[in-house]
Amino acid sequence: MDGLVDVGSANFVLIARVIAITDVKLACLQAQMAEARLKGQLLDLTCGRPARSALVTDGNCLILSSLRPKTLAARLEQRMLSQVVLEL
């Protein structure tokens, strides 16, 4: 499951480190974003655009993206499926 996925604005994230993709409008995520910002664990990859989704990594980092969660999930799924085909 190695590889990178495009999270928008020519930014890439290692697939193996992503454990969740969520909408930034969730109330529970707002508190986590504030905490991650204070701890230096928030990575804003929106390039000035409005944040629409957050990726949670296995290292407790939050990565903000300007893409919708559904778009990111589809890209992640497509990338994972192409890797499975290559392994066969």
Secondary structure, 3 states (H helix, E strand, C coil): CCCEEEEECCEEEEHHHEEEEEECCCHHHHHHHHHHHHHCCEEECCCCCCCCEEEEECCCCEEEECCCHHHHHHHHHHHHHHHHHHHC
